[in-house]
Amino acid sequence: MKVQTKKQRELKHNLLAWLLVAPSLFFMLIFTVYPVFRSIYLSLTKYKLGMKGPEFIGLENYASLVNSALFWKVMGNTLFFALITIIPSMVVGLFLAVVVNRKSRMTGFVRTAYFYPVIMPMIAIASIWMFIYMAKNGLFDQMLGTLGFKPANVLSSKKTVLPAMAFMYVWKEAGYLMVFFLSGIQSISTEVNEAARIDGAGPWTIFRKITFPLLAPTLLFVSTIALTNSFKLVDHVVIMTEGAPNNASTLLLYYIYQQGFTNFNYGISAALTTVMLVLLMIVALPRFLSQDKKIHYN
């Protein structure tokens, strides 16, 4: 009789747990799982505006992407943009976290100032920086003229358009990553740092030997967030360049947007979406699984 009562209690607890999780599972299935499998299905079809329904064509969409020079150019742009934004945004975010972790009267103001770009919509930020980068009359070219250099017109040059947009992105993203680093730093026991100071360790030694190693779980999480965020950018491209000059600033998500909402080629757009999902899984998942085993959690 006691065994039966125990099983009934376990069943009741499990049922209650599933009921509490059910709303989240429902919305996840509707807005995440279903769209993913729907995109995979559409990527195997020919489906354009005006058609009655999708026509199954197998891997033809993927074959056309592999043979497309524009696709490989977009992939190159996306990977290059990720390389020049992920590490700088993490470095700046960690530096800001160390700075704002110090106690002072201005700490609240400094934290707000650093975090302020995060709460601004990307469309507003892109509009502001578009005027900063404006040819001749923009703030950046005016500063170059003051220093004796020629106007750069960075958004119209194939060599400078992505670095210029990356600088803007790092400026916005660093404050967001700062919050996670600050949380990680403040979770480290103060007794460890105090013991190191008593032993004669300086600030740099404490950071290098104690703080940074103990931030490993935070670094893993932040690097994953920074990686996925760098692939999810589209609005700043729409506002600032629309892929110009000559698709030099066209990133993968903007290319998906073009195919789906400009060319209305839903099959190719779904294939590109699937490529992006697979790319993110290839880059992020193995790295997360391998490094997670090497990390010490407090």
PyMOL commands that set and color helices and strands:
alter all, ss='L'
color gray80, all
select helices_A, chain A and resi 2-42+60-66+69-100+107-119+122-132+139-146+154-156+161-186+190-198+203-214+216-231+235-240+252-262+266-292
alter helices_A, ss='H'
color red, helices_A
select strands_A, chain A and resi 45-46+55-56
alter strands_A, ss='S'
color yellow, strands_A
deselect
rebuild
show_as cartoon
